[in-house]
Amino acid sequence: MSFRTIEWRDNKVVMIDQTRLPAEEVYNEYNDFKSVAEAIRGMVIRGAPAIGVAAAMGIALGARDIIADSFETYYRQLTNICEAMAKTRPTAVNLFWAIERMKRVAQANREKRLDTLCDILREEAILIEEEDLAICKAIGRHGARVVQDGAVILTHCNAGGLATAGYGTALGVIRAAHDDGKNIRVFADETRPWLQGARLTAWELMKEGIPVTLIADNMAGWLMKKGEIGMCVVGADRIAANGDTANKIGTYSVAVLARENKIPFYVAAPTSTFDMTMENGDAIPIEERHSREVTHLQGVPVAPEGVCVRNPAFDVTPHRYITGIITEKGVITGDYARQLRRLVDK
Ligand code: MRU
């Protein structure tokens, strides 16, 4: 990869600043957990798996400053750090998954000397990052099998290297198919209001020389109808136990249009995105973001001042619209309730 989304370097957390792409490729350094939490909230880093990695690294940064004389007081302070991380973004379940994993590691090492715990937590955060990269590559390998030579693929938002430790989920499938020598082309939805498709997916694919055509979100249906799109692949922020999938706002519309036009619609995600505590998608918390993201484009107003705005950042696609879910453990189709359970137990 020609960029690094996030890494632990020289006792700091370094992230590419996604608010400034594609105009500038700037790397920010973080020394404390509060600024990492702010970076997640402010979308310097975004995308469910990348948010999980950032939270873990933020917790590891915070752990360095804990002063305690017993594991109980240590753990109480660690929990406070975890709570600050948990308040950043509500929809991506990978955030909560990573927080729980860091807490479990602390508990599992409660007998160790307290001054060694921050090293253990740092190693765990780095491991989460390394595992995520390997998982994305496995998703790519499995997903490439459902991509035909010559395929024209629509993707929404950015589920790429920038949204993960690298390589990506939906874009991992696209990368792997491209690396297999398949002659594929990509349509990237611009993804209003935050423009992840225009700013990030287009940037990432162009950097790799994968043919990409940018479209405004409202063009996808018409291009499907004209036969110009052969399949859709998107990422996920949270997948309920029955396969209902929360992803970037507009994903549901793409899925419905794909069904109407008899086009396969795939979700690519690691199993850490499964939320087996949710029976279906109805209870998935949907983040509402600031109205300014809708009323302004790059700081320029595009709506009358004072207009009422809604800005849900995600929607939920019912599982019946999903042709398959591509995971690091294989591609599942059909009876999602049973298949998801099987993968979790695998
Ligand atoms: O608001 P964002 O940019 O964090 O939303 C990102 C998405 O919706 C992605 O599709 C999802 O997190 C999967 S990333 C591999």
Residues whose N, C-alpha, C, O or C-beta is under 5 A from the ligand:
A	BS01	MRU	R46 G47 A48 P49 H156 C157 N158 A159 G160 A163 T169 Q196 G235 A236 D237 N247 K248
